[in-house]
Amino acid sequence: MDGLIVGPSHILLDVFTERGIYIKRNGKWRRFALAHFSYDNPAINGLVIIAGVIMLLAAIELHTHYYYYYYHYYSYYS
């Protein structure tokens, strides 16, 4: 399950780096990048850290919400 979340988020962040990611177009692998920021750009790294913290907090919130929902549902009907 973790790979389903980590993989796309990692690829999303790699699209903003200098070299981007490889995608297949017309049968050939080509590089695709939305922006060409260097890997050691402090402003972009700061934004990525903030985005990572927001994604982490969203994941924790979703987990606790569904955990308590199912816990109360099954304890009510047990």
Secondary structure as a PSIPRED ss2 file (coil, helix, strand):
# PSIPRED VFORMAT (PSIPRED V4.0)

   1 M C   1.000  0.000  0.000
   2 D H   0.000  1.000  0.000
   3 G H   0.000  1.000  0.000
   4 L H   0.000  1.000  0.000
   5 I H   0.000  1.000  0.000
   6 V H   0.000  1.000  0.000
   7 G H   0.000  1.000  0.000
   8 P H   0.000  1.000  0.000
   9 S H   0.000  1.000  0.000
  10 H H   0.000  1.000  0.000
  11 I H   0.000  1.000  0.000
  12 L H   0.000  1.000  0.000
  13 L H   0.000  1.000  0.000
  14 D H   0.000  1.000  0.000
  15 V C   1.000  0.000  0.000
  16 F C   1.000  0.000  0.000
  17 T E   0.000  0.000  1.000
  18 E C   1.000  0.000  0.000
  19 R C   1.000  0.000  0.000
  20 G C   1.000  0.000  0.000
  21 I E   0.000  0.000  1.000
  22 Y E   0.000  0.000  1.000
  23 I E   0.000  0.000  1.000
  24 K E   0.000  0.000  1.000
  25 R E   0.000  0.000  1.000
  26 N C   1.000  0.000  0.000
  27 G C   1.000  0.000  0.000
  28 K E   0.000  0.000  1.000
  29 W E   0.000  0.000  1.000
  30 R E   0.000  0.000  1.000
  31 R E   0.000  0.000  1.000
  32 F E   0.000  0.000  1.000
  33 A C   1.000  0.000  0.000
  34 L C   1.000  0.000  0.000
  35 A C   1.000  0.000  0.000
  36 H C   1.000  0.000  0.000
  37 F E   0.000  0.000  1.000
  38 S C   1.000  0.000  0.000
  39 Y C   1.000  0.000  0.000
  40 D C   1.000  0.000  0.000
  41 N C   1.000  0.000  0.000
  42 P H   0.000  1.000  0.000
  43 A H   0.000  1.000  0.000
  44 I H   0.000  1.000  0.000
  45 N H   0.000  1.000  0.000
  46 G H   0.000  1.000  0.000
  47 L H   0.000  1.000  0.000
  48 V H   0.000  1.000  0.000
  49 I H   0.000  1.000  0.000
  50 I H   0.000  1.000  0.000
  51 A H   0.000  1.000  0.000
  52 G H   0.000  1.000  0.000
  53 V H   0.000  1.000  0.000
  54 I H   0.000  1.000  0.000
  55 M H   0.000  1.000  0.000
  56 L H   0.000  1.000  0.000
  57 L H   0.000  1.000  0.000
  58 A H   0.000  1.000  0.000
  59 A H   0.000  1.000  0.000
  60 I H   0.000  1.000  0.000
  61 E H   0.000  1.000  0.000
  62 L H   0.000  1.000  0.000
  63 H H   0.000  1.000  0.000
  64 T H   0.000  1.000  0.000
  65 H H   0.000  1.000  0.000
  66 Y H   0.000  1.000  0.000
  67 Y H   0.000  1.000  0.000
  68 Y H   0.000  1.000  0.000
  69 Y H   0.000  1.000  0.000
  70 Y H   0.000  1.000  0.000
  71 Y H   0.000  1.000  0.000
  72 H H   0.000  1.000  0.000
  73 Y H   0.000  1.000  0.000
  74 Y H   0.000  1.000  0.000
  75 S H   0.000  1.000  0.000
  76 Y H   0.000  1.000  0.000
  77 Y C   1.000  0.000  0.000
  78 S C   1.000  0.000  0.000
